[in-house]
């Protein structure tokens, strides 16, 4: 009888909160189906969360931390090693693809991984993601040419994206409210430490050894994390693999969600670089990517309407909420300056200012240290000043505009000017506010049943925005080099420069200065582009804040904190059951 009682209570709470969202214009009746959710809860009650000892919880937390650190580490570690990697393979023209392809598959499989956890089980999916990540990390280190490295990085990104999204699903499935602060702090430290260590260790490894150890070092870490989690994680939501289970998976939606984004980013990446924009390859992939996006949306709509078995990768009803739509658009736009800065600034330091890979990583610290520190502020303010937290979303976007705009007017100088660090601090502060608050706002906007996929969509759009920014930035760089240096360098030198920046060491002093000025102008223009996206994101962030404030007028603190989506421990469930039995 207990599951039925809990279902009724949850349905009543969800109905009350959802009705308030409708009244405030945050959702429409079509986006909320509380009765259906209650029916599912009653007919298919989820298994109780196993009661784990504190020691076992912290062991699992250690395993999650190691796996998540390795996945996050890989998003930044190659930034200071791109010059050496592409020089060995004589293929600087495709340098950004080493980063882009990892982020692309990392991003593309976030929604699919989240959905498969509901179907195949959390433990099996998490261990599978770690295994894929580890195998292809070693393959990346053993790559013999650029094409192999790009392909292996794509598969590595699939594992990394799975680790990222499943880590949070697992954490919220095993912890109680009392330990949320401890675990959240630990998980937050992963991204702070990975952001700092990535560029630094990438530079050290490249300068003191070979870039291949950037990937080989993942091997021992993966083995340790896999062993810890294999024995420590309980069987949460595990199901038997059969035809009925497989029939629930949205294979078509998963394929389409990856396909359209790959085609679109490929066109943006190669247009103006390998091929002119008018080339049939670029036009074909660009149009196919855009058409593919609409096909994906149409397919998901059809599955939601016509199929009672297949579970859509992305429920389109979320887009009926203007607040969620503006939130996603903000996340996409702010993703551009985030990723452009992480990739472009180390390149600028090395090529324009002539610093070493190690120092180029160290000089990113103003941004990488400020960002995680600022991300703590919304979490600390949430309990007492939660009604004011949404304002930080717009403030963070404004700071991102200021920082990005400053980095777009640096010009050429042999020395790194002090103002550069100030602009990095502003950008880091903006990033530190926008990202965590964006996650919190999902709690206001979405029903509990949609929160996981909403968070996955938000992460996906952030990375996709970064990919689009990097693709446009690469096109800008090639356009500047090809139009600004033909009178300075011979065709052979120009071709060699696009293959590897190490050619700079062979140039005459006057040629070197001319090349540095062209690259500096290119980097300024890339940040001007990023500033435009950040400014557009600021507009969307203000609209998001407006709609969030409307719904906040209709709810109180008790309603809000009851929708945080936290799992109750078995000890709490037993206590409530005993109390109800005593009352009866």
Secondary structure, 3 states (H helix, E strand, C coil): CHHHHHHHHHHHHHHHHHHHHHHCCCCCHHHCCHHHHHHHHHHCCCCCCCCCCHHHHHHHHHHHHHHHHHHHHCCCHHHHCHHHHHHHHCCHHHHHHHHHHHHHHHHHCHHHHHHHHHHHCHHHHHHHHHHHHHHHHHHHHCCCCHHHHHHHHHHHHHHHHHHHHHHHHHHHHHCCHHHHHHHHHHHHHHHHHHHHHHHHHHHHHHHHCCCCHHHHCHHHHHHHHHHHHHHHCCCCCCCCCCHHHHHCCCHHHHHHHHHHHHHHHHHHHHECCCECCCCHHHHHHHHHHHHHHHHHHHHHHHHHHHCCCCCCCCCHHHHHCHHHHHHHHHHHHHHHHHHHHHHHHHHHHHHCCCCCHHHHHHCCHHHHHHHHHHHHHHHHHHHHHHHHHHHHHHHHHHHHHHHHHHHCCCCCCCCCCHHHHHHHHHHHHHHHHHHHHHHHHHHHHCCHHHHHHHHHHHHHHHHHHHHHHHHHHHHHHHHHHHHHCCCCCCHHHHHHHHHCHHHHHHCCHHHHHHHHHHHHHHHHHHHHHHHHHHHHHHHHHHHHHHHHHHHHCCCCHHHHHCCCCCCCCHHHHHHHHHHHHHHC
